[in-house]
Amino acid sequence: MIVLLTYDISSHKARRVFHRFLKEFGLNTQKSVFECDLDPDGIREIVTRARALINPGTDSVRMYRLCAACLRNVRVSGRGIRIAVLDYMII
């Protein structure tokens, strides 16, 4: 499933670590925004890492699951790429 992930992390170190970590899962479409094609295990892994890194009193990580209809309605103005659901098989 396609997930839009945003984060606001006050610690520079934690933000850098989380940003590098997220590059393994999806496209960094804006400074603190990633678009990822994730399975349930990937979501759990990201949630676990986020809980370990953030300060719940000052930071936030948000994940929005995007349905196929939502993806068709994505509009990009200016620079940017549009993520699509990929057909693939894991062997």
C-alpha atoms as an extended CHARMM CRD file, in Angstrom:
* protein
*
        91  EXT
         1         1  MET       CA              0.0000000000        0.0000000000        0.0000000000  PROA      1               0.0000000000
         2         2  ILE       CA              1.1200000000        3.5440000000       -0.6530000000  PROA      2               0.0000000000
         3         3  VAL       CA              1.7660000000        5.5550000000        2.4830000000  PROA      3               0.0000000000
         4         4  LEU       CA              2.4260000000        9.2870000000        2.7470000000  PROA      4               0.0000000000
         5         5  LEU       CA              4.7480000000        9.7990000000        5.7050000000  PROA      5               0.0000000000
         6         6  THR       CA              5.5500000000       13.1700000000        7.2610000000  PROA      6               0.0000000000
         7         7  TYR       CA              7.6850000000       13.9970000000       10.2480000000  PROA      7               0.0000000000
         8         8  ASP       CA              8.6160000000       16.9620000000       12.4140000000  PROA      8               0.0000000000
         9         9  ILE       CA             11.5350000000       16.0330000000       14.6760000000  PROA      9               0.0000000000
        10        10  SER       CA             13.2350000000       18.7380000000       16.7480000000  PROA      10              0.0000000000
        11        11  SER       CA             16.5560000000       16.9570000000       17.3480000000  PROA      11              0.0000000000
        12        12  HSD       CA             18.8780000000       17.4260000000       14.3670000000  PROA      12              0.0000000000
        13        13  LYS       CA             20.5950000000       14.0940000000       15.0340000000  PROA      13              0.0000000000
        14        14  ALA       CA             17.3540000000       12.1180000000       15.3900000000  PROA      14              0.0000000000
        15        15  ARG       CA             15.9440000000       13.8250000000       12.2830000000  PROA      15              0.0000000000
        16        16  ARG       CA             19.0280000000       12.9010000000       10.2120000000  PROA      16              0.0000000000
        17        17  VAL       CA             18.9440000000        9.2840000000       11.4500000000  PROA      17              0.0000000000
        18        18  PHE       CA             15.2180000000        8.9440000000       10.6930000000  PROA      18              0.0000000000
        19        19  HSD       CA             15.5960000000       10.5780000000        7.2680000000  PROA      19              0.0000000000
        20        20  ARG       CA             18.3960000000        8.1610000000        6.2660000000  PROA      20              0.0000000000
        21        21  PHE       CA             16.3560000000        5.2460000000        7.5930000000  PROA      21              0.0000000000
        22        22  LEU       CA             13.2890000000        6.2480000000        5.5460000000  PROA      22              0.0000000000
        23        23  LYS       CA             15.3120000000        6.4020000000        2.3180000000  PROA      23              0.0000000000
        24        24  GLU       CA             15.3210000000        2.5840000000        2.4370000000  PROA      24              0.0000000000
        25        25  PHE       CA             11.5120000000        2.5620000000        2.2160000000  PROA      25              0.0000000000
        26        26  GLY       CA             10.4520000000        5.1990000000       -0.2700000000  PROA      26              0.0000000000
        27        27  LEU       CA             10.8870000000        8.4370000000       -2.1420000000  PROA      27              0.0000000000
        28        28  ASN       CA             11.7970000000       11.6480000000       -0.3600000000  PROA      28              0.0000000000
        29        29  THR       CA              9.4000000000       13.9460000000       -2.2290000000  PROA      29              0.0000000000
        30        30  GLN       CA              9.8780000000       16.9870000000        0.0240000000  PROA      30              0.0000000000
        31        31  LYS       CA             12.1280000000       17.8250000000        2.9870000000  PROA      31              0.0000000000
        32        32  SER       CA             10.1720000000       15.9450000000        5.6630000000  PROA      32              0.0000000000
        33        33  VAL       CA              7.8340000000       13.9830000000        3.4100000000  PROA      33              0.0000000000
        34        34  PHE       CA              8.2190000000       10.4660000000        2.0300000000  PROA      34              0.0000000000
        35        35  GLU       CA              5.9660000000        8.4670000000       -0.2520000000  PROA      35              0.0000000000
        36        36  CYS       CA              6.4240000000        4.7450000000        0.3460000000  PROA      36              0.0000000000
        37        37  ASP       CA              5.0420000000        1.4850000000       -1.0350000000  PROA      37              0.0000000000
        38        38  LEU       CA              4.8810000000       -0.5480000000        2.1860000000  PROA      38              0.0000000000
        39        39  ASP       CA              3.6850000000       -3.8880000000        3.4060000000  PROA      39              0.0000000000
        40        40  PRO       CA              2.5140000000       -4.3550000000        7.0320000000  PROA      40              0.0000000000
        41        41  ASP       CA              6.0330000000       -5.3870000000        8.1280000000  PROA      41              0.0000000000
        42        42  GLY       CA              7.4840000000       -2.1760000000        6.7010000000  PROA      42              0.0000000000
        43        43  ILE       CA              4.8970000000       -0.0900000000        8.5260000000  PROA      43              0.0000000000
        44        44  ARG       CA              5.7010000000       -1.8610000000       11.8090000000  PROA      44              0.0000000000
        45        45  GLU       CA              9.4240000000       -1.3170000000       11.2760000000  PROA      45              0.0000000000
        46        46  ILE       CA              8.9480000000        2.4100000000       10.6770000000  PROA      46              0.0000000000
        47        47  VAL       CA              6.6260000000        2.8010000000       13.6830000000  PROA      47              0.0000000000
        48        48  THR       CA              9.1320000000        0.9750000000       15.9140000000  PROA      48              0.0000000000
        49        49  ARG       CA             12.0310000000        3.1800000000       14.7450000000  PROA      49              0.0000000000
        50        50  ALA       CA              9.9620000000        6.3560000000       15.1120000000  PROA      50              0.0000000000
        51        51  ARG       CA              8.9980000000        5.4910000000       18.6950000000  PROA      51              0.0000000000
        52        52  ALA       CA             12.6590000000        4.9120000000       19.5400000000  PROA      52              0.0000000000
        53        53  LEU       CA             13.8380000000        8.2100000000       18.0470000000  PROA      53              0.0000000000
        54        54  ILE       CA             11.2200000000       10.8570000000       18.7210000000  PROA      54              0.0000000000
        55        55  ASN       CA             10.3180000000       12.8730000000       21.7720000000  PROA      55              0.0000000000
        56        56  PRO       CA              6.5100000000       12.4720000000       22.0030000000  PROA      56              0.0000000000
        57        57  GLY       CA              6.2240000000       15.8590000000       23.7360000000  PROA      57              0.0000000000
        58        58  THR       CA              7.7630000000       17.8440000000       20.8800000000  PROA      58              0.0000000000
        59        59  ASP       CA              7.9450000000       15.6430000000       17.7570000000  PROA      59              0.0000000000
        60        60  SER       CA              5.5060000000       13.9280000000       15.4250000000  PROA      60              0.0000000000
        61        61  VAL       CA              5.4970000000       11.2790000000       12.7320000000  PROA      61              0.0000000000
        62        62  ARG       CA              2.3370000000       10.8670000000       10.6730000000  PROA      62              0.0000000000
        63        63  MET       CA              1.4450000000        8.1040000000        8.2180000000  PROA      63              0.0000000000
        64        64  TYR       CA             -1.4710000000        8.3850000000        5.7990000000  PROA      64              0.0000000000
        65        65  ARG       CA             -2.5080000000        5.3350000000        3.8090000000  PROA      65              0.0000000000
        66        66  LEU       CA             -3.5280000000        6.2940000000        0.2740000000  PROA      66              0.0000000000
        67        67  CYS       CA             -6.1160000000        4.2300000000       -1.5610000000  PROA      67              0.0000000000
        68        68  ALA       CA             -6.0030000000        3.6800000000       -5.3200000000  PROA      68              0.0000000000
        69        69  ALA       CA             -8.6700000000        6.3710000000       -5.8750000000  PROA      69              0.0000000000
        70        70  CYS       CA             -6.6350000000        8.8210000000       -3.7920000000  PROA      70              0.0000000000
        71        71  LEU       CA             -3.5290000000        8.1140000000       -5.8730000000  PROA      71              0.0000000000
        72        72  ARG       CA             -5.3910000000        8.8770000000       -9.0880000000  PROA      72              0.0000000000
        73        73  ASN       CA             -6.2780000000       12.2920000000       -7.6520000000  PROA      73              0.0000000000
        74        74  VAL       CA             -2.7110000000       13.2880000000       -6.7250000000  PROA      74              0.0000000000
        75        75  ARG       CA             -1.7100000000       16.4970000000       -8.4910000000  PROA      75              0.0000000000
        76        76  VAL       CA              1.8970000000       17.6470000000       -8.7310000000  PROA      76              0.0000000000
        77        77  SER       CA              2.7020000000       21.2660000000       -9.5490000000  PROA      77              0.0000000000
        78        78  GLY       CA              6.2840000000       22.2000000000      -10.2640000000  PROA      78              0.0000000000
        79        79  ARG       CA              9.0860000000       19.7160000000       -9.7850000000  PROA      79              0.0000000000
        80        80  GLY       CA              8.2690000000       16.2800000000       -8.5970000000  PROA      80              0.0000000000
        81        81  ILE       CA              7.4920000000       12.7490000000       -9.5260000000  PROA      81              0.0000000000
        82        82  ARG       CA              4.2860000000       10.8800000000       -9.0570000000  PROA      82              0.0000000000
        83        83  ILE       CA              4.4170000000        7.5610000000       -7.2350000000  PROA      83              0.0000000000
        84        84  ALA       CA              2.3270000000        4.7020000000       -8.5690000000  PROA      84              0.0000000000
        85        85  VAL       CA              1.3770000000        1.3480000000       -7.1640000000  PROA      85              0.0000000000
        86        86  LEU       CA              3.9270000000       -1.1100000000       -8.4620000000  PROA      86              0.0000000000
        87        87  ASP       CA              3.1030000000       -4.6190000000       -9.5800000000  PROA      87              0.0000000000
        88        88  TYR       CA              5.7970000000       -6.9490000000       -8.3510000000  PROA      88              0.0000000000
        89        89  MET       CA              6.3180000000      -10.4090000000       -7.0020000000  PROA      89              0.0000000000
        90        90  ILE       CA              8.7350000000      -11.3760000000       -4.2560000000  PROA      90              0.0000000000
        91        91  ILE       CA             10.4520000000      -14.6870000000       -4.9910000000  PROA      91              0.0000000000
